Amino acid sequence: MAIVGRFEIESRQYLDLHGRALEPVPAAAREPQLLVGLYRQMVLARSFDQKMLALQRTGQLGTFASGVGKEALDIGVGSAMQRDDVLLPTYRETTLQLARGVSMLELLLYWGGDERGSDFAVPRGDFPVCITIAAHCCHAVGVAYAIKLRQQARVAVCVLGDGGTSKGEFHEALNGAGTWRLPLVFVVANNQWAISVPRKVQSAAATLAQKGIAAGIPSIQVDGNDLIAVREVALEAMARARSGGGPTLVEALTYRLSDHTTADDATRYRNADEVAEAWQREPIGRLRNYLLELGAWNKAEEEALLKSCNEQVQAAAQAYLDHPAPSPAQMFDHLHAALPAAWSAQREAAMARKTADAAGHAG
């Protein structure tokens, strides 16, 4: 018998559950100014997330997928990306989109059903939210192939959930990315639940990271609640991609602290003790403890930050509520570069109906 290959998956972590550093730590862990800036982004994102939930519960926003508990993953990946890289997100990357420069108003418009929210002022090259599970993995292969053909020093970053790794599109994308050695980083946000299906039922694989091995892709697991570890792993993966070294699969271990969406009730399938235990591992308190230990943060700064975040979020929410409603024509305006004749007639009919309704109200 001959052994034709042996494989292993590295797991990376730099902060323990209490925010204490595990040696050795990367250079970023010794840069308080950098970490404080990233911490501020995490706190602002959670404040925004909570406001979006409140708006949805009061009927002022559509169905929303909360990202509470995922802030270290999103900010870590976002801070590792360069401006002209391309993000391909799912519906749970609101925090990562904020880190990339998408405005709160744009995000509120999108989740309010207004497609103007997908027309980002910054960053123009990032893709809109993908609702169809894992479909964007194949889109990411196309983007990365174009980058390689153009010989650009850019990276496509595709983020998906653990449930997405069970879809055929994910495996097709891995195969293409590995075969063509594309500048593509897959980030699997393993939050342990694909709606009501737990990770242990989804796959018999010991890790989700190892799914990249069959495609010839370097793969690694990281503590997704450890900002320092996520950022370090993301920087390494993107540097490899940018230098022609091909793709990487990153499995980031985290936990979905919220319901799947505002249309879900996770108490029907999830044990309360499990959720309470997961809150002990959440990323914001963990990084705050580390900053306090470094002497880079204090109570007064925390209070000032919370006040500032609340003001920014409230201003964005008010701007959203004051924003003029979209025209009925909008449902046609973002479908094709040139609208087919049949749909053009429907668009005209919708606008005529709006005009007639407005005239009736005026009368």
C-alpha positions as CSV (number, residue, x, y, z in Angstrom):
1,M,0.0,0.0,0.0
2,A,1.2,3.5,-0.9
3,I,0.2,6.7,0.8
4,V,-0.3,9.2,-2.0
5,G,-1.1,12.3,0.1
6,R,-1.5,13.6,3.7
7,F,-3.4,16.7,4.6
8,E,-4.0,18.8,7.7
9,I,-5.9,21.9,8.7
10,E,-4.3,24.7,10.7
11,S,-6.5,26.5,13.3
12,R,-5.5,30.1,14.2
13,Q,-6.3,32.1,17.4
14,Y,-4.5,34.9,19.1
15,L,-7.0,36.0,21.9
16,D,-8.5,33.7,24.4
17,L,-12.2,33.9,25.4
18,H,-11.4,36.6,27.9
19,G,-9.4,38.8,25.6
20,R,-6.0,37.7,26.8
21,A,-3.2,37.4,24.3
22,L,-1.9,34.0,23.4
23,E,1.7,34.0,22.4
24,P,3.1,34.6,19.9
25,V,1.0,37.5,18.6
26,P,1.3,39.1,15.2
27,A,2.4,42.7,14.8
28,A,-1.2,44.0,14.5
29,A,-1.8,42.9,18.1
30,R,0.9,45.3,19.2
31,E,-0.7,48.3,17.3
32,P,-3.3,49.8,19.7
33,Q,-4.2,52.7,17.4
34,L,-5.1,50.2,14.6
35,L,-7.1,48.0,16.9
36,V,-9.0,50.9,18.5
37,G,-10.1,52.0,15.1
38,L,-11.3,48.6,14.2
39,Y,-13.0,48.3,17.6
40,R,-14.9,51.5,16.9
41,Q,-16.1,50.1,13.6
42,M,-17.4,46.9,15.3
43,V,-19.3,48.9,18.0
44,L,-20.8,51.2,15.4
45,A,-21.9,48.2,13.3
46,R,-23.6,46.5,16.2
47,S,-25.4,49.7,17.1
48,F,-26.6,50.0,13.5
49,D,-27.7,46.4,13.5
50,Q,-29.8,46.9,16.6
51,K,-31.5,50.0,15.0
52,M,-32.3,48.0,11.9
53,L,-34.0,45.4,14.0
54,A,-36.0,48.1,15.8
55,L,-37.1,49.6,12.4
56,Q,-38.1,46.2,11.1
57,R,-40.1,45.4,14.3
58,T,-42.0,48.7,13.9
59,G,-42.9,48.0,10.3
60,Q,-40.4,50.5,8.8
61,L,-38.0,48.1,7.3
62,G,-38.3,44.8,5.4
63,T,-37.1,41.4,6.5
64,F,-33.6,41.7,7.8
65,A,-30.7,39.3,8.6
66,S,-28.9,40.4,11.7
67,G,-25.1,40.0,11.9
68,V,-24.8,40.3,15.7
69,G,-21.8,38.2,16.8
70,K,-20.1,38.4,13.4
71,E,-18.4,41.8,13.8
72,A,-14.9,40.5,14.2
73,L,-15.2,38.4,11.0
74,D,-16.5,41.2,8.9
75,I,-14.3,44.0,10.2
76,G,-11.2,41.7,10.1
77,V,-11.8,40.7,6.5
78,G,-12.8,44.2,5.5
79,S,-9.7,45.8,7.0
80,A,-7.5,43.3,5.0
81,M,-9.1,44.2,1.7
82,Q,-7.8,46.9,-0.6
83,R,-10.0,49.6,-2.1
84,D,-10.2,48.1,-5.6
85,D,-10.7,44.5,-4.4
86,V,-14.2,43.0,-5.1
87,L,-16.6,41.8,-2.4
88,L,-19.3,39.3,-3.2
89,P,-21.5,39.1,-0.1
90,T,-24.6,37.2,1.1
91,Y,-27.4,38.9,3.1
92,R,-25.5,38.7,6.4
93,E,-22.5,40.9,5.5
94,T,-24.0,44.3,6.5
95,T,-21.0,45.0,8.8
96,L,-18.5,44.1,6.1
97,Q,-20.3,46.3,3.6
98,L,-20.0,49.2,6.1
99,A,-16.3,48.5,6.4
100,R,-16.0,48.6,2.6
101,G,-17.6,52.1,2.5
102,V,-21.3,51.4,1.8
103,S,-23.3,54.0,3.7
104,M,-25.9,53.3,6.3
105,L,-28.5,55.1,4.2
106,E,-27.8,52.8,1.2
107,L,-28.1,49.7,3.4
108,L,-31.3,50.9,5.0
109,L,-32.8,51.6,1.5
110,Y,-31.9,48.2,0.3
111,W,-33.5,46.4,3.3
112,G,-36.5,48.7,2.9
113,G,-37.0,47.3,-0.6
114,D,-35.5,50.3,-2.5
115,E,-33.1,49.2,-5.2
116,R,-31.3,52.5,-5.0
117,G,-29.6,51.0,-2.0
118,S,-27.7,48.6,-4.2
119,D,-26.2,51.4,-6.3
120,F,-23.3,52.0,-3.9
121,A,-21.4,55.3,-4.2
122,V,-18.5,53.4,-2.6
123,P,-17.3,50.8,-3.5
124,R,-18.5,50.8,-7.1
125,G,-17.0,47.4,-7.9
126,D,-18.5,45.4,-5.1
127,F,-21.4,43.1,-5.9
128,P,-24.9,43.6,-4.4
129,V,-26.3,41.2,-1.8
130,C,-26.8,37.7,-3.0
131,I,-29.9,36.0,-1.5
132,T,-29.6,32.7,-3.5
133,I,-27.4,30.4,-1.3
134,A,-23.9,29.9,-2.8
135,A,-24.9,31.2,-6.3
136,H,-22.4,34.0,-5.8
137,C,-19.5,31.6,-5.4
138,C,-19.7,31.0,-9.2
139,H,-20.0,34.7,-9.8
140,A,-16.8,35.1,-7.7
141,V,-15.0,32.7,-10.0
142,G,-16.0,34.8,-13.0
143,V,-14.8,38.0,-11.3
144,A,-11.5,36.4,-10.3
145,Y,-11.0,35.0,-13.8
146,A,-11.4,38.5,-15.2
147,I,-8.9,39.9,-12.8
148,K,-6.4,37.3,-13.7
149,L,-6.9,37.8,-17.5
150,R,-6.4,41.6,-17.0
151,Q,-3.3,40.9,-14.9
152,Q,-4.5,43.1,-12.1
153,A,-3.2,43.0,-8.5
154,R,-6.8,42.7,-7.2
155,V,-8.6,40.0,-5.2
156,A,-12.2,38.7,-5.2
157,V,-13.5,37.9,-1.8
158,C,-16.5,35.6,-1.6
159,V,-18.2,35.3,1.8
160,L,-20.8,32.6,2.5
161,G,-22.3,30.7,5.4
162,D,-21.7,27.2,6.6
163,G,-25.0,26.0,4.9
164,G,-23.6,27.3,1.6
165,T,-20.8,24.8,1.7
166,S,-23.3,22.0,1.1
167,K,-24.5,23.5,-2.2
168,G,-23.2,22.3,-5.6
169,E,-22.3,25.8,-6.7
170,F,-19.8,26.1,-3.9
171,H,-18.0,22.9,-5.0
172,E,-18.1,23.9,-8.6
173,A,-16.6,27.3,-7.7
174,L,-13.8,25.6,-5.6
175,N,-13.0,23.4,-8.5
176,G,-12.7,26.3,-11.0
177,A,-10.8,28.5,-8.6
178,G,-8.3,25.7,-7.8
179,T,-7.8,24.6,-11.4
180,W,-7.3,28.1,-12.7
181,R,-5.3,29.3,-9.6
182,L,-7.5,32.4,-9.4
183,P,-7.0,35.4,-7.1
184,L,-10.0,34.5,-5.0
185,V,-10.5,34.1,-1.2
186,F,-13.5,32.1,0.0
187,V,-14.5,33.0,3.6
188,V,-16.9,30.6,5.2
189,A,-18.7,32.2,8.1
190,N,-19.4,29.0,10.1
191,N,-22.0,30.4,12.5
192,Q,-23.1,26.8,13.4
193,W,-26.7,27.1,12.0
194,A,-28.1,27.0,8.5
195,I,-31.4,28.4,9.5
196,S,-32.7,25.6,11.7
197,V,-30.1,23.0,10.7
198,P,-27.1,22.6,13.0
199,R,-23.6,22.3,11.7
200,K,-23.3,18.7,12.9
201,V,-26.2,17.6,10.7
202,Q,-25.1,19.6,7.6
203,S,-21.8,17.8,7.0
204,A,-19.8,14.8,8.4
205,A,-16.5,16.6,7.6
206,A,-14.4,17.4,10.7
207,T,-14.0,20.9,9.4
208,L,-15.5,22.9,6.6
209,A,-12.1,24.2,5.7
210,Q,-11.0,20.8,4.5
211,K,-13.5,21.0,1.7
212,G,-11.0,23.1,-0.2
213,I,-8.3,20.4,-0.1
214,A,-10.0,18.3,-2.8
215,A,-9.9,21.3,-5.1
216,G,-6.1,21.9,-4.4
217,I,-6.8,25.0,-2.5
218,P,-4.8,26.0,0.7
219,S,-7.3,26.0,3.5
220,I,-7.3,27.2,7.1
221,Q,-9.6,27.5,10.0
222,V,-9.7,30.6,12.2
223,D,-11.4,31.8,15.4
224,G,-14.0,34.1,13.7
225,N,-14.6,35.9,17.0
226,D,-10.9,36.9,17.3
227,L,-10.5,40.1,15.2
228,I,-6.7,39.9,15.2
229,A,-6.7,36.3,14.0
230,V,-9.2,36.9,11.3
231,R,-7.4,39.9,10.0
232,E,-4.0,38.1,10.0
233,V,-5.4,35.1,8.1
234,A,-7.2,37.3,5.6
235,L,-4.1,39.4,4.9
236,E,-2.1,36.3,4.3
237,A,-4.7,34.8,2.0
238,M,-5.1,38.0,0.0
239,A,-1.4,38.5,-0.3
240,R,-1.1,35.0,-1.8
241,A,-3.9,35.7,-4.2
242,R,-2.4,39.1,-5.2
243,S,1.0,37.6,-5.9
244,G,-0.3,34.9,-8.2
245,G,-0.4,32.1,-5.6
246,G,-4.0,31.3,-6.2
247,P,-7.1,31.0,-4.0
248,T,-7.6,30.2,-0.3
249,L,-10.5,28.8,1.7
250,V,-10.9,30.3,5.2
251,E,-13.3,28.8,7.6
252,A,-14.1,31.3,10.4
253,L,-15.7,29.8,13.5
254,T,-18.4,32.1,15.0
255,Y,-22.0,31.9,16.1
256,R,-25.3,33.4,14.9
257,L,-26.4,35.1,18.1
258,S,-29.7,36.3,16.4
259,D,-32.5,34.6,14.7
260,H,-31.8,33.6,11.1
261,T,-33.7,36.6,9.9
262,T,-36.5,38.7,11.4
263,A,-38.9,36.2,9.9
264,D,-37.4,33.4,12.0
265,D,-37.9,32.3,15.7
266,A,-34.7,30.5,16.7
267,T,-36.1,29.6,20.1
268,R,-38.2,26.9,18.3
269,Y,-35.1,24.9,17.4
270,R,-32.2,26.2,19.5
271,N,-31.4,25.7,23.2
272,A,-31.2,28.8,25.3
273,D,-28.2,27.5,27.2
274,E,-26.3,27.1,24.0
275,V,-27.0,30.7,23.0
276,A,-26.1,32.0,26.4
277,E,-22.8,30.2,26.3
278,A,-22.1,31.6,22.8
279,W,-22.6,35.1,24.1
280,Q,-19.6,34.5,26.4
281,R,-17.4,34.2,23.2
282,E,-18.8,37.2,21.4
283,P,-16.1,39.3,19.7
284,I,-16.7,42.9,20.9
285,G,-16.3,42.3,24.6
286,R,-13.3,40.1,23.8
287,L,-11.4,42.8,21.9
288,R,-12.5,45.5,24.4
289,N,-10.9,43.4,27.2
290,Y,-7.7,43.2,25.3
291,L,-7.6,46.9,24.7
292,L,-8.3,47.6,28.4
293,E,-5.4,45.3,29.3
294,L,-3.1,47.2,26.9
295,G,-4.2,50.5,28.5
296,A,-5.4,51.6,25.1
297,W,-9.1,52.1,26.1
298,N,-11.1,53.3,29.1
299,K,-14.6,53.7,30.4
300,A,-14.9,57.4,29.4
301,E,-13.9,56.5,25.8
302,E,-16.4,53.7,25.7
303,E,-19.2,56.0,26.8
304,A,-18.2,58.6,24.3
305,L,-18.1,56.0,21.5
306,L,-21.6,54.6,22.4
307,K,-23.0,58.2,22.3
308,S,-21.3,58.9,19.0
309,C,-22.6,55.6,17.5
310,N,-26.1,56.3,18.6
311,E,-26.0,59.8,17.0
312,Q,-24.7,58.5,13.7
313,V,-27.2,55.6,13.6
314,Q,-30.2,57.9,14.5
315,A,-29.2,60.4,11.8
316,A,-29.0,57.6,9.2
317,A,-32.3,56.2,10.2
318,Q,-34.0,59.6,10.0
319,A,-32.5,60.2,6.6
320,Y,-33.9,56.9,5.5
321,L,-37.4,57.7,6.9
322,D,-37.3,61.1,5.2
323,H,-36.1,59.7,1.8
324,P,-38.6,60.1,-1.0
325,A,-40.3,56.8,-1.9
326,P,-39.2,55.1,-5.1
327,S,-41.3,55.3,-8.3
328,P,-43.1,52.1,-9.4
329,A,-40.8,52.2,-12.4
330,Q,-37.9,51.2,-10.2
331,M,-38.9,47.6,-10.4
332,F,-38.0,47.7,-14.1
333,D,-35.1,50.0,-14.0
334,H,-32.5,47.6,-12.6
335,L,-33.3,44.5,-14.7
336,H,-31.6,45.1,-18.1
337,A,-29.4,47.6,-19.8
338,A,-32.1,47.8,-22.5
339,L,-35.6,46.8,-21.3
340,P,-37.4,44.3,-23.5
341,A,-40.4,45.7,-25.4
342,A,-43.0,43.7,-23.4
343,W,-41.6,45.0,-20.1
344,S,-41.4,48.5,-21.4
345,A,-45.2,48.4,-22.0
346,Q,-45.6,47.2,-18.4
347,R,-43.4,50.0,-17.1
348,E,-45.5,52.6,-19.0
349,A,-48.7,51.0,-17.7
350,A,-47.4,51.2,-14.1
351,M,-46.4,54.8,-14.5
352,A,-49.8,55.7,-16.0
353,R,-51.6,54.0,-13.1
354,K,-49.5,56.0,-10.7
355,T,-50.4,59.2,-12.5
356,A,-54.1,58.3,-12.5
357,D,-54.0,57.5,-8.8
358,A,-52.3,60.7,-8.0
359,A,-54.9,62.7,-10.0
360,G,-57.7,60.8,-8.2
361,H,-56.3,61.7,-4.8
362,A,-55.8,65.3,-5.8
363,G,-59.4,65.5,-6.9
